[in-house]
Amino acid sequence: MMTKLIWTVVALMALACVAAADPPGEVPQAAPTDSPKDRSEAFELSIAGATTSLLVTGAGVMGHDHDLSLAGLASLLVTPSLGELYANQPFTIGMGVRAASAGAFLVGIGAAVNCDGNSQASGCYLGALWIAGAIGYGAGTVLDIALAGRAVDRYNARRLHARVAPAVIPTAAGPIVGMGIGGRF
């Protein structure tokens, strides 16, 4: 189990490195420390993260490998939030929805497993939590992908917008040339 999980993590890291690599022949440029973030990049990160997790989950299901399926589902708790993480937002609404849904899903699975086939038993009705958990997990994923651009907008709005420019200041003795600093905080 642990070996497969390690290989899954290595594969995800390799995919992230390939996605972040500069095109051949281009010299990487150092980004300014306070540069604005790009909405489309946040969206692409969220889509790529969710897709990768879903592919890992699908590979586990198709190969009847429960550990790989669980690793994919567990990574799906975080990967749709990569766009918001890019915008320095570590916790997201979608992440909370997915965590709560995972709890409901697990309670529903436990209730369905313990159900003895008697439809009148109250434990059998908890199987509906499985469906609610699965729907919530998907909704939380879509929510984070949809809100990635807004997280970038909030990040860019919070950035320091200071500008330095030459200024001519009139005085009684005559104009004085200096530097002016203006900004929006």
Backbone torsions as a table, in degrees:
resi	resn	phi	psi	omega
1	MET	NA	-47.0	-175.8
2	MET	-65.6	-36.8	-179.5
3	THR	-63.3	-43.4	179.4
4	LYS	-64.7	-39.4	178.7
5	LEU	-64.6	-41.2	178.4
6	ILE	-63.4	-44.0	179.6
7	TRP	-65.2	-33.8	177.1
8	THR	-65.6	-44.9	178.4
9	VAL	-63.1	-42.3	178.7
10	VAL	-61.9	-43.0	179.5
11	ALA	-63.6	-41.5	178.2
12	LEU	-64.5	-40.2	178.6
13	MET	-66.2	-40.4	178.3
14	ALA	-63.4	-41.2	178.1
15	LEU	-62.5	-41.0	178.5
16	ALA	-65.3	-38.4	178.8
17	CYS	-66.6	-40.9	178.7
18	VAL	-65.5	-41.1	-179.6
19	ALA	-66.3	-31.8	-177.3
20	ALA	-90.8	-5.8	-176.1
21	ALA	-67.8	147.3	176.3
22	ASP	-76.5	146.9	177.0
23	PRO	-60.6	152.0	-178.7
24	PRO	-59.2	141.5	177.0
25	GLY	87.1	-9.7	179.7
26	GLU	-97.2	137.2	177.9
27	VAL	-89.1	123.8	-179.5
28	PRO	-64.1	137.7	179.2
29	GLN	-105.6	140.6	176.3
30	ALA	-69.9	128.6	179.4
31	ALA	-78.6	142.9	174.5
32	PRO	-59.5	148.3	-175.4
33	THR	-67.3	-24.4	-177.7
34	ASP	-120.8	38.7	-177.7
35	SER	-76.9	151.0	178.6
36	PRO	-68.2	152.0	178.3
37	LYS	-92.1	157.0	-176.2
38	ASP	-103.9	127.7	-179.7
39	ARG	-59.6	-43.8	-176.3
40	SER	-67.6	-33.1	177.7
41	GLU	-66.6	-39.3	177.7
42	ALA	-63.8	-43.5	178.6
43	PHE	-61.5	-45.3	-179.3
44	GLU	-64.1	-38.8	177.7
45	LEU	-63.4	-42.7	179.1
46	SER	-65.4	-43.6	178.8
47	ILE	-63.5	-46.8	-178.4
48	ALA	-63.1	-41.8	179.4
49	GLY	-63.9	-47.2	179.9
50	ALA	-65.0	-41.6	-179.8
51	THR	-63.4	-43.5	179.4
52	THR	-61.4	-45.1	178.9
53	SER	-63.0	-40.7	179.0
54	LEU	-67.3	-36.2	177.0
55	LEU	-66.2	-40.2	177.3
56	VAL	-63.9	-43.3	178.1
57	THR	-62.2	-45.8	179.0
58	GLY	-62.1	-40.1	177.5
59	ALA	-62.8	-38.3	177.3
60	GLY	-66.2	-41.5	179.6
61	VAL	-66.8	-46.1	-178.2
62	MET	-65.3	-34.2	179.5
63	GLY	-91.3	6.6	-178.5
64	HIS	54.8	37.9	180.0
65	ASP	-108.5	97.5	-175.2
66	HIS	-65.4	-34.4	179.6
67	ASP	-64.8	-42.1	179.1
68	LEU	-67.3	-38.9	177.0
69	SER	-61.7	-44.6	179.0
70	LEU	-65.8	-37.6	177.6
71	ALA	-62.8	-41.6	177.5
72	GLY	-64.0	-44.2	178.9
73	LEU	-66.2	-38.8	178.4
74	ALA	-65.4	-41.0	179.0
75	SER	-67.8	-25.4	178.4
76	LEU	-68.4	-13.3	172.9
77	LEU	-64.8	-33.6	-173.3
78	VAL	-109.0	-39.6	-168.1
79	THR	-61.1	-32.8	175.9
80	PRO	-66.7	-14.6	-179.9
81	SER	-90.1	5.8	-177.7
82	LEU	-60.4	-32.8	177.3
83	GLY	-64.3	-41.7	177.8
84	GLU	-71.7	-36.4	175.9
85	LEU	-61.8	-38.1	175.6
86	TYR	-58.9	-33.0	-179.9
87	ALA	-93.7	21.2	177.1
88	ASN	60.7	36.5	175.1
89	GLN	-116.7	96.2	-171.4
90	PRO	-72.7	-28.6	179.9
91	PHE	-120.3	136.0	-175.5
92	THR	-126.1	162.9	177.3
93	ILE	-63.9	-44.1	-179.6
94	GLY	-61.5	-36.7	178.2
95	MET	-64.2	-41.0	177.2
96	GLY	-65.9	-40.7	177.6
97	VAL	-63.3	-43.0	179.7
98	ARG	-65.4	-39.6	179.8
99	ALA	-64.7	-45.3	178.4
100	ALA	-64.7	-39.4	179.6
101	SER	-67.2	-37.4	177.2
102	ALA	-62.5	-40.0	176.9
103	GLY	-63.1	-45.2	178.5
104	ALA	-63.1	-40.7	179.6
105	PHE	-60.6	-46.1	-178.8
106	LEU	-67.0	-39.2	176.5
107	VAL	-63.8	-42.0	178.7
108	GLY	-64.0	-40.9	177.2
109	ILE	-62.8	-44.9	179.0
110	GLY	-61.1	-40.3	179.5
111	ALA	-69.0	-39.3	-179.7
112	ALA	-67.5	-36.6	179.3
113	VAL	-67.6	-37.9	-178.3
114	ASN	-82.1	-6.9	179.8
115	CYS	-73.2	129.5	-175.8
116	ASP	-93.8	15.3	179.7
117	GLY	95.6	-9.5	178.3
118	ASN	-81.6	105.4	-174.9
119	SER	-67.0	-15.2	179.3
120	GLN	-83.4	-14.4	-178.9
121	ALA	-68.4	136.5	-177.1
122	SER	-63.5	-29.4	179.1
123	GLY	-64.8	-28.5	-179.7
124	CYS	-68.9	-28.6	179.1
125	TYR	-71.2	-21.5	178.5
126	LEU	-69.3	-12.8	175.1
127	GLY	-60.0	-23.4	176.4
128	ALA	-63.9	-25.3	176.4
129	LEU	-63.0	-30.2	177.8
130	TRP	-61.1	-45.4	-179.9
131	ILE	-67.7	-45.4	179.2
132	ALA	-62.1	-40.6	178.2
133	GLY	-63.8	-42.3	179.4
134	ALA	-65.5	-42.3	178.6
135	ILE	-65.4	-43.2	178.9
136	GLY	-63.5	-38.3	178.6
137	TYR	-61.4	-45.0	177.8
138	GLY	-66.0	-42.1	179.8
139	ALA	-64.1	-39.9	177.2
140	GLY	-64.4	-35.4	177.6
141	THR	-65.8	-49.0	179.5
142	VAL	-62.4	-39.1	-179.5
143	LEU	-60.8	-46.3	179.8
144	ASP	-65.5	-38.1	178.0
145	ILE	-64.4	-43.2	-178.4
146	ALA	-68.4	-32.0	-175.5
147	LEU	-93.8	1.7	-178.8
148	ALA	-61.0	-41.5	179.9
149	GLY	-63.7	-39.3	178.6
150	ARG	-65.7	-36.1	177.2
151	ALA	-62.6	-39.3	177.5
152	VAL	-66.1	-41.3	177.8
153	ASP	-59.9	-43.0	178.5
154	ARG	-64.6	-40.9	178.2
155	TYR	-61.1	-48.3	-178.4
156	ASN	-64.4	-33.5	178.4
157	ALA	-70.0	-30.2	-179.5
158	ARG	-80.0	-18.3	-177.3
159	ARG	-59.1	152.4	175.8
160	LEU	-71.0	126.2	179.9
161	HIS	-111.7	57.8	-179.7
162	ALA	-88.0	142.4	178.0
163	ARG	-131.2	139.2	176.4
164	VAL	-114.6	130.5	-178.2
165	ALA	-146.7	154.1	175.0
166	PRO	-66.5	147.5	-178.3
167	ALA	-137.9	142.3	174.0
168	VAL	-109.0	120.5	-176.4
169	ILE	-111.0	117.2	179.1
170	PRO	-75.4	135.6	175.3
171	THR	-132.3	172.7	179.3
172	ALA	-64.8	-30.7	-179.0
173	ALA	-85.5	-5.9	-178.2
174	GLY	126.5	171.0	-177.2
175	PRO	-69.8	144.6	177.1
176	ILE	-118.0	131.3	177.7
177	VAL	-95.5	134.5	179.5
178	GLY	-155.2	-164.5	178.9
179	MET	-114.1	138.3	177.2
180	GLY	-115.6	143.8	177.2
181	ILE	-119.3	126.4	177.4
182	GLY	-132.5	156.6	179.4
183	GLY	-173.5	173.3	176.0
184	ARG	-125.3	127.2	-175.2
185	PHE	-116.2	NA	NA
